[in-house]
C-alpha cells in the first residue's frame, strides 16, 4: 500500500499589525494599508496540518489524530491563541506577522515533532478568502 495523507484542522484567534521596521512609516502605510493601523486588528485563523505516511497495519492509522491535535495545540496553537502576534509570541519576536511568516515559523516548530509520519503541508487561512501554503 502506498502512502496516505491525513489532515487535521485547528483554529485560533489572534491580533496583529503588519509593520516592517526596516521600512519608513509612510512606506508601511502604503504597503500594508489598514493592516498597518497602529493598534492592530484580529483574525480567526484556521490551520490545516497535512501529514503523510504509510498506514500502520496494527492501528489502521497513518497518525493518531488525537495525538496530532495534542502536539499542534501544545507546541503551536497554545502560543498563538488569543495573543498579539507582534508582542506575545516568542518565535515571532522581531518578525512582521504576515500569514506567510507565520506559516514558515509554524513549520519549523511542527516538522520535527511529526514522527514517524512526515509533515506534508501546512495551509493557514487568515480570512475566509485568503490562505497560504507551505511545504518546507
Ligand atoms: Ni491582518
Backbone and ligand atoms as CSV (ligand in chain L), in Angstrom:
chain,resi,resn,atom,element,x,y,z
A,1,UNK,N,N,0.849,-1.196,0.000
A,1,UNK,CA,C,0.000,0.000,0.000
A,1,UNK,C,C,0.890,1.255,0.000
A,2,UNK,N,N,0.478,2.241,-0.750
A,2,UNK,CA,C,1.233,3.498,-0.797
A,2,UNK,C,C,0.992,4.348,0.431
A,3,UNK,N,N,1.413,5.572,0.333
A,3,UNK,CA,C,1.255,6.477,1.468
A,3,UNK,C,C,-0.111,7.179,1.399
A,4,UNK,N,N,-0.565,7.599,2.576
A,4,UNK,CA,C,-1.863,8.262,2.701
A,4,UNK,C,C,-1.654,9.597,3.415
A,5,UNK,N,N,-2.403,10.607,2.990
A,5,UNK,CA,C,-2.331,11.929,3.630
A,5,UNK,C,C,-3.524,12.126,4.559
A,6,UNK,N,N,-3.239,12.557,5.770
A,6,UNK,CA,C,-4.261,12.808,6.779
A,6,UNK,C,C,-4.144,14.283,7.187
A,7,UNK,N,N,-5.278,14.967,7.299
A,7,UNK,CA,C,-5.236,16.396,7.614
A,7,UNK,C,C,-6.087,16.706,8.835
A,8,UNK,N,N,-5.524,17.461,9.726
A,8,UNK,CA,C,-6.244,17.954,10.901
A,8,UNK,C,C,-6.351,19.473,10.808
A,9,UNK,N,N,-7.545,19.992,11.099
A,9,UNK,CA,C,-7.786,21.436,11.072
A,9,UNK,C,C,-7.898,21.931,12.511
A,10,UNK,N,N,-7.216,23.036,12.809
A,10,UNK,CA,C,-7.286,23.653,14.138
A,10,UNK,C,C,-7.517,25.148,13.949
A,11,UNK,N,N,-8.201,25.747,14.889
A,11,UNK,CA,C,-8.483,27.179,14.758
A,11,UNK,C,C,-7.936,27.933,15.967
A,12,UNK,N,N,-7.624,29.210,15.733
A,12,UNK,CA,C,-7.228,30.089,16.830
A,12,UNK,C,C,-7.526,31.523,16.415
A,13,UNK,N,N,-7.599,32.387,17.406
A,13,UNK,CA,C,-7.829,33.810,17.161
A,13,UNK,C,C,-6.630,34.588,17.664
A,14,UNK,N,N,-6.234,35.588,16.890
A,14,UNK,CA,C,-5.079,36.378,17.310
A,14,UNK,C,C,-5.147,37.768,16.703
A,15,UNK,N,N,-4.437,38.686,17.343
A,15,UNK,CA,C,-4.335,40.051,16.843
A,15,UNK,C,C,-2.952,40.258,16.231
A,16,UNK,N,N,-2.884,41.179,15.278
A,16,UNK,CA,C,-1.570,41.555,14.760
A,16,UNK,C,C,-1.640,42.918,14.085
A,17,UNK,N,N,-0.475,43.430,13.821
A,17,UNK,CA,C,-0.330,44.622,12.998
A,17,UNK,C,C,0.795,44.328,12.008
A,18,UNK,N,N,0.519,44.515,10.725
A,18,UNK,CA,C,1.581,44.329,9.735
A,18,UNK,C,C,2.427,45.590,9.702
A,19,UNK,N,N,3.693,45.414,10.032
A,19,UNK,CA,C,4.605,46.555,10.088
A,19,UNK,C,C,6.030,46.027,9.937
A,20,UNK,N,N,6.745,46.551,8.961
A,20,UNK,CA,C,8.122,46.123,8.723
A,20,UNK,C,C,9.055,47.232,9.202
A,21,UNK,N,N,9.784,46.988,10.280
A,21,UNK,CA,C,10.607,48.042,10.869
A,21,UNK,C,C,11.670,48.610,9.925
A,22,UNK,N,N,12.082,47.824,8.941
A,22,UNK,CA,C,13.114,48.308,8.013
A,22,UNK,C,C,12.574,49.369,7.057
A,23,UNK,N,N,11.242,49.484,6.963
A,23,UNK,CA,C,10.635,50.487,6.081
A,23,UNK,C,C,10.214,51.710,6.887
A,24,UNK,N,N,10.022,52.844,6.202
A,24,UNK,CA,C,9.545,54.051,6.882
A,24,UNK,C,C,8.054,53.889,7.214
A,25,UNK,N,N,7.555,54.788,8.069
A,25,UNK,CA,C,6.134,54.745,8.410
A,25,UNK,C,C,5.269,54.949,7.154
A,26,UNK,N,N,5.697,55.871,6.287
A,26,UNK,CA,C,4.941,56.095,5.044
A,26,UNK,C,C,4.940,54.852,4.160
A,27,UNK,N,N,6.096,54.224,4.047
A,27,UNK,CA,C,6.180,53.008,3.227
A,27,UNK,C,C,5.314,51.893,3.817
A,28,UNK,N,N,5.310,51.782,5.130
A,28,UNK,CA,C,4.470,50.774,5.780
A,28,UNK,C,C,2.991,51.024,5.510
A,29,UNK,N,N,2.578,52.291,5.616
A,29,UNK,CA,C,1.174,52.623,5.348
A,29,UNK,C,C,0.802,52.318,3.903
A,30,UNK,N,N,1.723,52.675,3.013
A,30,UNK,CA,C,1.485,52.443,1.585
A,30,UNK,C,C,1.374,50.936,1.282
A,31,UNK,N,N,2.264,50.168,1.890
A,31,UNK,CA,C,2.340,48.730,1.593
A,31,UNK,C,C,1.210,47.944,2.252
A,32,UNK,N,N,0.939,48.241,3.520
A,32,UNK,CA,C,0.031,47.386,4.299
A,32,UNK,C,C,-1.352,47.986,4.504
A,33,UNK,N,N,-1.532,49.269,4.205
A,33,UNK,CA,C,-2.859,49.881,4.302
A,33,UNK,C,C,-3.456,49.743,5.693
A,34,UNK,N,N,-4.716,49.318,5.742
A,34,UNK,CA,C,-5.409,49.192,7.034
A,34,UNK,C,C,-4.718,48.187,7.948
A,35,UNK,N,N,-4.031,47.222,7.376
A,35,UNK,CA,C,-3.335,46.203,8.185
A,35,UNK,C,C,-2.183,46.805,8.981
A,36,UNK,N,N,-1.827,48.065,8.654
A,36,UNK,CA,C,-0.765,48.770,9.373
A,36,UNK,C,C,-1.339,49.696,10.458
A,37,UNK,N,N,-2.660,49.698,10.654
A,37,UNK,CA,C,-3.271,50.543,11.686
A,37,UNK,C,C,-2.545,50.350,13.017
A,38,UNK,N,N,-2.228,51.453,13.700
A,38,UNK,CA,C,-1.315,51.378,14.849
A,38,UNK,C,C,-1.719,50.383,15.926
A,39,UNK,N,N,-3.000,50.224,16.196
A,39,UNK,CA,C,-3.384,49.381,17.325
A,39,UNK,C,C,-3.798,47.972,16.909
A,40,UNK,N,N,-3.590,47.638,15.634
A,40,UNK,CA,C,-3.791,46.261,15.203
A,40,UNK,C,C,-5.231,45.895,14.942
A,41,UNK,N,N,-5.417,44.634,14.611
A,41,UNK,CA,C,-6.746,44.081,14.310
A,41,UNK,C,C,-6.655,42.580,14.493
A,42,UNK,N,N,-7.811,41.902,14.428
A,42,UNK,CA,C,-7.809,40.477,14.729
A,42,UNK,C,C,-8.204,39.602,13.562
A,43,UNK,N,N,-7.841,38.335,13.668
A,43,UNK,CA,C,-8.272,37.332,12.687
A,43,UNK,C,C,-8.679,36.059,13.417
A,44,UNK,N,N,-9.625,35.338,12.808
A,44,UNK,CA,C,-9.894,33.962,13.204
A,44,UNK,C,C,-9.167,33.078,12.198
A,45,UNK,N,N,-8.057,32.536,12.639
A,45,UNK,CA,C,-7.215,31.732,11.755
A,45,UNK,C,C,-7.674,30.269,11.773
A,46,UNK,N,N,-7.424,29.581,10.668
A,46,UNK,CA,C,-7.577,28.123,10.645
A,46,UNK,C,C,-6.303,27.529,10.055
A,47,UNK,N,N,-5.765,26.543,10.748
A,47,UNK,CA,C,-4.532,25.890,10.303
A,47,UNK,C,C,-4.852,24.446,9.940
A,48,UNK,N,N,-4.515,24.060,8.712
A,48,UNK,CA,C,-4.685,22.676,8.278
A,48,UNK,C,C,-3.312,22.015,8.244
A,49,UNK,N,N,-3.177,20.977,9.041
A,49,UNK,CA,C,-1.904,20.266,9.166
A,49,UNK,C,C,-2.030,18.943,8.421
A,50,UNK,N,N,-1.331,18.824,7.291
A,50,UNK,CA,C,-1.402,17.604,6.478
A,50,UNK,C,C,-0.172,16.746,6.743
A,51,UNK,N,N,-0.419,15.497,7.121
A,51,UNK,CA,C,0.646,14.558,7.486
A,51,UNK,C,C,0.550,13.362,6.552
A,52,UNK,N,N,1.692,12.881,6.084
A,52,UNK,CA,C,1.693,11.785,5.109
A,52,UNK,C,C,2.571,10.640,5.595
A,53,UNK,N,N,2.102,9.435,5.358
A,53,UNK,CA,C,2.901,8.270,5.738
A,53,UNK,C,C,2.181,6.993,5.364
A,54,UNK,N,N,2.788,5.884,5.758
A,54,UNK,CA,C,2.179,4.582,5.496
A,54,UNK,C,C,1.180,4.262,6.602
A,55,UNK,N,N,0.190,3.490,6.234
A,55,UNK,CA,C,-0.803,3.068,7.211
A,55,UNK,C,C,-0.186,1.995,8.108
A,56,UNK,N,N,-0.234,2.231,9.410
A,56,UNK,CA,C,0.248,1.243,10.385
A,56,UNK,C,C,-0.735,0.066,10.384
A,57,UNK,N,N,-0.243,-1.149,10.040
A,57,UNK,CA,C,-1.177,-2.272,9.936
A,57,UNK,C,C,-1.819,-2.640,11.278
A,58,UNK,N,N,-1.174,-2.255,12.365
A,58,UNK,CA,C,-1.733,-2.574,13.680
A,58,UNK,C,C,-2.931,-1.699,14.009
A,59,UNK,N,N,-2.809,-0.381,13.702
A,59,UNK,CA,C,-3.861,0.569,14.083
A,59,UNK,C,C,-4.781,0.935,12.926
A,60,UNK,N,N,-4.296,0.771,11.692
A,60,UNK,CA,C,-5.054,1.268,10.545
A,60,UNK,C,C,-4.922,2.769,10.356
A,61,UNK,N,N,-4.059,3.402,11.156
A,61,UNK,CA,C,-3.851,4.850,11.078
A,61,UNK,C,C,-2.502,5.176,10.438
A,62,UNK,N,N,-2.431,6.341,9.784
A,62,UNK,CA,C,-1.132,6.949,9.462
A,62,UNK,C,C,-0.596,7.619,10.715
A,63,UNK,N,N,-1.480,8.330,11.384
A,63,UNK,CA,C,-1.141,9.040,12.606
A,63,UNK,C,C,-2.420,9.080,13.443
A,64,UNK,N,N,-2.266,9.005,14.744
A,64,UNK,CA,C,-3.418,9.135,15.633
A,64,UNK,C,C,-3.810,10.616,15.687
A,65,UNK,N,N,-4.986,10.943,15.160
A,65,UNK,CA,C,-5.369,12.358,15.069
A,65,UNK,C,C,-5.513,13.020,16.437
A,66,UNK,N,N,-5.832,12.239,17.446
A,66,UNK,CA,C,-5.891,12.815,18.804
A,66,UNK,C,C,-4.497,13.270,19.235
A,67,UNK,N,N,-3.498,12.419,18.945
A,67,UNK,CA,C,-2.125,12.792,19.300
A,67,UNK,C,C,-1.642,13.972,18.458
A,68,UNK,N,N,-1.993,13.961,17.168
A,68,UNK,CA,C,-1.588,15.069,16.302
A,68,UNK,C,C,-2.175,16.384,16.810
A,69,UNK,N,N,-3.453,16.352,17.168
A,69,UNK,CA,C,-4.110,17.545,17.701
A,69,UNK,C,C,-3.394,18.038,18.961
A,70,UNK,N,N,-3.051,17.088,19.846
A,70,UNK,CA,C,-2.357,17.451,21.087
A,70,UNK,C,C,-1.017,18.129,20.807
A,71,UNK,N,N,-0.262,17.551,19.874
A,71,UNK,CA,C,1.058,18.101,19.535
A,71,UNK,C,C,0.920,19.524,18.999
A,72,UNK,N,N,-0.004,19.708,18.054
A,72,UNK,CA,C,-0.140,21.027,17.427
A,72,UNK,C,C,-0.678,22.040,18.445
A,73,UNK,N,N,-1.617,21.604,19.266
A,73,UNK,CA,C,-2.144,22.505,20.287
A,73,UNK,C,C,-1.076,22.921,21.289
A,74,UNK,N,N,-0.349,21.937,21.799
A,74,UNK,CA,C,0.614,22.199,22.863
A,74,UNK,C,C,1.786,23.055,22.381
A,75,UNK,N,N,2.305,22.719,21.207
A,75,UNK,CA,C,3.554,23.340,20.761
A,75,UNK,C,C,3.347,24.573,19.900
A,76,UNK,N,N,2.122,24.759,19.394
A,76,UNK,CA,C,1.911,25.880,18.475
A,76,UNK,C,C,0.681,26.716,18.865
A,77,UNK,N,N,-0.484,26.110,18.789
A,77,UNK,CA,C,-1.729,26.881,18.929
A,77,UNK,C,C,-1.833,27.541,20.303
A,78,UNK,N,N,-1.397,26.852,21.344
A,78,UNK,CA,C,-1.466,27.434,22.693
A,78,UNK,C,C,-0.640,28.715,22.798
A,79,UNK,N,N,0.394,28.832,21.957
A,79,UNK,CA,C,1.245,30.027,21.984
A,79,UNK,C,C,0.673,31.165,21.142
A,80,UNK,N,N,-0.316,30.851,20.319
A,80,UNK,CA,C,-0.862,31.844,19.381
A,80,UNK,C,C,-2.266,32.314,19.757
A,81,UNK,N,N,-3.059,31.417,20.327
A,81,UNK,CA,C,-4.480,31.704,20.534
A,81,UNK,C,C,-4.686,32.835,21.540
A,82,UNK,N,N,-5.472,33.824,21.137
A,82,UNK,CA,C,-5.783,34.996,21.966
A,82,UNK,C,C,-4.534,35.779,22.365
A,83,UNK,N,N,-3.549,35.774,21.460
A,83,UNK,CA,C,-2.327,36.541,21.680
A,83,UNK,C,C,-2.237,37.644,20.631
A,84,UNK,N,N,-1.341,38.592,20.939
A,84,UNK,CA,C,-0.958,39.587,19.952
A,84,UNK,C,C,0.331,39.096,19.297
A,85,UNK,N,N,0.285,38.821,18.014
A,85,UNK,CA,C,1.416,38.188,17.333
A,85,UNK,C,C,2.638,39.100,17.248
A,86,UNK,N,N,2.448,40.402,17.435
A,86,UNK,CA,C,3.579,41.327,17.418
A,86,UNK,C,C,4.350,41.345,18.735
A,87,UNK,N,N,3.681,40.942,19.817
A,87,UNK,CA,C,4.291,41.137,21.137
A,87,UNK,C,C,4.367,39.883,22.004
A,88,UNK,N,N,3.459,38.938,21.812
A,88,UNK,CA,C,3.267,37.883,22.809
A,88,UNK,C,C,3.895,36.546,22.462
A,89,UNK,N,N,4.462,36.414,21.271
A,89,UNK,CA,C,4.854,35.089,20.789
A,89,UNK,C,C,6.358,35.041,20.565
A,90,UNK,N,N,7.030,34.224,21.376
A,90,UNK,CA,C,8.492,34.198,21.359
A,90,UNK,C,C,9.051,33.891,19.960
A,91,UNK,N,N,8.453,32.903,19.283
A,91,UNK,CA,C,9.037,32.504,17.994
A,91,UNK,C,C,8.708,33.470,16.852
A,92,UNK,N,N,7.952,34.532,17.171
A,92,UNK,CA,C,7.705,35.574,16.166
A,92,UNK,C,C,8.394,36.890,16.547
A,93,UNK,N,N,9.252,36.818,17.526
A,93,UNK,CA,C,9.920,38.014,18.032
A,93,UNK,C,C,10.659,38.748,16.906
A,94,UNK,N,N,10.325,40.021,16.704
A,94,UNK,CA,C,11.017,40.822,15.705
A,94,UNK,C,C,10.605,40.530,14.270
A,95,UNK,N,N,9.570,39.730,14.084
A,95,UNK,CA,C,9.139,39.321,12.748
A,95,UNK,C,C,7.799,39.962,12.413
A,96,UNK,N,N,7.696,40.514,11.226
A,96,UNK,CA,C,6.428,41.053,10.748
A,96,UNK,C,C,5.438,39.891,10.602
A,97,UNK,N,N,4.329,39.895,11.380
A,97,UNK,CA,C,3.487,38.695,11.452
A,97,UNK,C,C,2.503,38.557,10.291
A,98,UNK,N,N,3.047,38.474,9.078
A,98,UNK,CA,C,2.210,38.117,7.934
A,98,UNK,C,C,1.852,36.639,8.026
A,99,UNK,N,N,0.852,36.244,7.270
A,99,UNK,CA,C,0.464,34.830,7.252
A,99,UNK,C,C,1.620,33.974,6.721
A,100,UNK,N,N,2.347,34.513,5.760
A,100,UNK,CA,C,3.487,33.786,5.199
A,100,UNK,C,C,4.544,33.514,6.270
A,101,UNK,N,N,4.921,34.579,7.006
A,101,UNK,CA,C,5.930,34.391,8.050
A,101,UNK,C,C,5.438,33.445,9.135
A,102,UNK,N,N,4.158,33.544,9.454
A,102,UNK,CA,C,3.596,32.678,10.493
A,102,UNK,C,C,3.624,31.209,10.068
A,103,UNK,N,N,3.321,30.930,8.829
A,103,UNK,CA,C,3.276,29.523,8.407
A,103,UNK,C,C,4.696,28.936,8.332
A,104,UNK,N,N,5.671,29.745,7.956
A,104,UNK,CA,C,7.052,29.249,7.868
A,104,UNK,C,C,7.590,28.932,9.265
A,105,UNK,N,N,7.320,29.805,10.226
A,105,UNK,CA,C,7.752,29.534,11.615
A,105,UNK,C,C,6.999,28.337,12.191
A,106,UNK,N,N,5.746,28.211,11.852
A,106,UNK,CA,C,4.958,27.082,12.358
A,106,UNK,C,C,5.531,25.758,11.846
A,107,UNK,N,N,5.958,25.748,10.601
A,107,UNK,CA,C,6.569,24.549,10.026
A,107,UNK,C,C,7.824,24.153,10.819
A,108,UNK,N,N,8.654,25.126,11.113
A,108,UNK,CA,C,9.906,24.831,11.820
A,108,UNK,C,C,9.625,24.193,13.179
A,109,UNK,N,N,8.534,24.600,13.817
A,109,UNK,CA,C,8.183,24.043,15.121
A,109,UNK,C,C,7.600,22.636,14.974
A,110,UNK,N,N,6.706,22.448,14.021
A,110,UNK,CA,C,5.967,21.181,13.936
A,110,UNK,C,C,6.749,20.073,13.247
A,111,UNK,N,N,7.542,20.427,12.261
A,111,UNK,CA,C,8.159,19.399,11.401
A,111,UNK,C,C,8.916,18.335,12.202
A,112,UNK,N,N,9.728,18.707,13.190
A,112,UNK,CA,C,10.459,17.665,13.930
A,112,UNK,C,C,9.575,16.822,14.858
A,113,UNK,N,N,8.366,17.283,15.105
A,113,UNK,CA,C,7.515,16.610,16.095
A,113,UNK,C,C,6.610,15.549,15.478
A,114,UNK,N,N,6.506,15.566,14.149
A,114,UNK,CA,C,5.579,14.661,13.461
A,114,UNK,C,C,6.350,13.417,13.014
A,115,UNK,N,N,6.499,12.454,13.859
A,115,UNK,CA,C,7.245,11.229,13.549
A,115,UNK,C,C,6.398,10.026,13.956
A,116,UNK,N,N,6.498,8.897,13.246
A,116,UNK,CA,C,7.353,8.627,12.077
A,116,UNK,C,C,6.724,9.080,10.767
A,117,UNK,N,N,5.469,9.555,10.807
A,117,UNK,CA,C,4.903,10.166,9.599
A,117,UNK,C,C,5.662,11.464,9.336
A,118,UNK,N,N,5.378,12.113,8.232
A,118,UNK,CA,C,6.080,13.379,7.973
A,118,UNK,C,C,5.081,14.469,7.624
A,119,UNK,N,N,5.464,15.679,8.001
A,119,UNK,CA,C,4.645,16.845,7.697
A,119,UNK,C,C,4.697,17.087,6.192
A,120,UNK,N,N,3.547,17.083,5.562
A,120,UNK,CA,C,3.491,17.250,4.102
A,120,UNK,C,C,3.230,18.700,3.734
A,121,UNK,N,N,2.282,19.321,4.440
A,121,UNK,CA,C,1.866,20.675,4.049
A,121,UNK,C,C,1.151,21.347,5.214
A,122,UNK,N,N,1.396,22.634,5.365
A,122,UNK,CA,C,0.594,23.478,6.254
A,122,UNK,C,C,-0.178,24.462,5.395
A,123,UNK,N,N,-1.459,24.572,5.660
A,123,UNK,CA,C,-2.280,25.587,4.995
A,123,UNK,C,C,-2.873,26.461,6.101
A,124,UNK,N,N,-2.561,27.731,6.043
A,124,UNK,CA,C,-3.019,28.654,7.075
A,124,UNK,C,C,-3.980,29.667,6.467
A,125,UNK,N,N,-5.223,29.584,6.938
A,125,UNK,CA,C,-6.262,30.516,6.495
A,125,UNK,C,C,-6.243,31.734,7.415
A,126,UNK,N,N,-6.131,32.925,6.830
A,126,UNK,CA,C,-6.192,34.149,7.630
A,126,UNK,C,C,-7.598,34.734,7.597
A,127,UNK,N,N,-8.255,34.601,6.450
A,127,UNK,CA,C,-9.656,35.004,6.311
A,127,UNK,C,C,-10.359,33.894,5.535
A,128,UNK,N,N,-11.646,34.055,5.325
A,128,UNK,CA,C,-12.373,33.058,4.529
A,128,UNK,C,C,-11.855,32.992,3.101
A,129,UNK,N,N,-11.229,34.071,2.661
A,129,UNK,CA,C,-10.823,34.157,1.255
A,129,UNK,C,C,-9.334,33.950,1.015
A,130,UNK,N,N,-8.524,34.091,2.058
A,130,UNK,CA,C,-7.062,34.051,1.872
A,130,UNK,C,C,-6.424,32.942,2.683
A,131,UNK,N,N,-5.624,32.130,2.005
A,131,UNK,CA,C,-4.767,31.206,2.743
A,131,UNK,C,C,-3.395,31.150,2.108
A,132,UNK,N,N,-2.414,30.738,2.896
A,132,UNK,CA,C,-1.078,30.487,2.381
A,132,UNK,C,C,-0.736,29.026,2.659
A,133,UNK,N,N,0.102,28.468,1.821
A,133,UNK,CA,C,0.533,27.082,1.997
A,133,UNK,C,C,2.055,27.027,2.055
A,134,UNK,N,N,2.543,26.069,2.822
A,134,UNK,CA,C,3.995,25.880,2.906
A,134,UNK,C,C,4.276,24.392,2.967
A,135,UNK,N,N,5.288,23.983,2.221
A,135,UNK,CA,C,5.651,22.564,2.179
A,135,UNK,C,C,7.118,22.355,2.534
A,136,UNK,N,N,7.663,23.283,3.290
A,136,UNK,CA,C,9.026,23.113,3.790
A,136,UNK,C,C,10.082,23.564,2.798
L,1,NI,NI,NI,-4.404,41.118,9.330
